[in-house]
Amino acid sequence: MTTDTDDRTATPTPSAGEKSVRDVPADVQPATPDEPVDIALAPVTTRGSNAEPQYVTGIKLWLIVLALSLALFVTMLDMSIVATAIPHITNQFHSLNDVGWYGAAYQLACAPMQPMSGKIYTYFKTKWTFLIYFSVFELGSLICGVAQSSVMLIIGRAIAGLGAAGLQNGTLTILAGLAPLARRAFLTGIILGVAQLGIVAGPLLGGVFTELATWRWCFYVNLPVGAVVATLILLIHIPEQTAKMSWRGQPKATIQRQLRLVLVHRVDLVGFSLFAGATIQLLLALQWGGTVAHPWKSSVIIGLFIGAGLTALVWGYWNYRMSHWNGTDDIPNRNGEAALVPTPIVRQRAVYTGSLTSFTLMGAIIMNSFFIAIYYQTARDASPVMSGVDILPSILSQLFAAVASSMLISKMGYYLPWAVVGTALSAIGTGLLSTLSPTTPTGHWVGFQILAGAGRGMVFQAPFLAIQHAVKPNQISVAVGLLSFGQNVGGAVLLTIANTVFDNSLKSQLKQHAPGVDPEAVIAAGATAFRSVVSPASVPGVILAYANSVDHVFYLAAGLSVASFFCTWGLGWKDIRAKKPSGGAGGAAAAPKTATDIEAAPATKAVDGEADEDAEGEPEVARDTKGDEKV
């Protein structure tokens, strides 16, 4: 049998009309012609050697990009908009003790599910999986909007979190099927740039809704946007670039067998249970810790931290064991795909440095968006709406930098320079924001925001591009799920640390600048109502205490930006426009293989492993055949 080389996988594929080992892995080849092949066990590229990737172009491409941008925008918006609505919610439900759960329920449901979402997108149809996740998110938003009690609102937040867990991963997985990586850089910049607006614009929109309408619109706003998103996704065909489970035309027994194999041998339910347990214990400790009922030194908080650590160790052992399980003749375990987080993926430098970059970067972004609003509402006595207007320099510069840098990345091919410069600007801008005082001139705080926002916009997409370049197409969903988890947990963990820094600093600053004021009364009153609980003579001292405490949080955010700067160097100096030469190493290695090498049944596992290793080192753009086309 003669072979030629597949441009995407760098493995031998048959000439016209012949079956490929790559299309039907020998480990799962049917014993008889009537027995179906379990493609779900080993998703591979759907392209043959003579077929070009089927991408979306023209108006359909831009409509899908619009839908994905809106979906990710409302997901990010939902993370920050509730903060503005909480005072009005607690007033209506008389539920001050439940305040922490309005944010925690969302995080507790979302964070543990994100690595699992990568597995689900790997084996099931991307379009329908995305729509299911999005429907769950919309259902949660509806329940929150119509909630008649605090408990009902918390349940709605948890349901929304479950849906949100798969939306960022799904967005980037769909995007991977729309365009090759060189063109995808521009599209990724647009989508993530719009998504970032959701984080920083949350306080602005929340203030508008709560002041001019009702807090319920903080959740209702997701419903009309969701209708637009679902309609566009439903009506437009989204190509799959890797083989997924096929439902149409399959016998019931075949579908049941494939589902059983995927659930038992690919999804790693045991690993997921351990991972979720460790994550939930950590988030609960951070949520409850430092309160009157549960100070940091209480046995409950210490127990949760210890439990999270021990459970994480057990999960790490289990995950390593499943990653290195040899599999069987019927159930192969290529590249550790039986584990929840395969170690061959985690060990890639772009993956772990990209996840660390996203962890620190998201923490800095959320700190900036939350605490800059507190500065305006306290030090400058701005209303929630006006404080939202005051952060427009950050919003607009972030969006402009995200789109402009993505265009230049698509043209020049390298994302690392933008990531390095972006984190440097973010660190400088955030450091300058730490100098804010009640008398800072307008030109200064506007300029500081522009600098920090532009930096964040330039770097936000770099980890996603690096990961998609580094891993194989059928590993993108799992790798992006890990990165999304880093973002989510980074936001939750680091925001909790920031709140602790702020509260402790505010207490000490109040003693120094407003010694006659009760710190607990000021903190309980909140940033917008403290003037009603202190004497007019003490207001300047309280304002100065708030401004200095916000500065201390910005010290932490600046440090995180510096950490992001160092992490970005691990993303790699890669040209995402690069094509694999026809006589390159991968092709040269594949071409000499003979029919005996490919068809020998006893050695198929070794051959497949060699092919996987050959392909794993190739960047994704080297496997694209249309990477130089323009959008």
Summary of the structure (lengths in Angstrom):
residues: 631
radius of gyration: 25.7
end to end distance: 38.9
largest distance: 91.1
contacts: 2347
relative contact order: 0.14
helix: 72%
strand: 2%
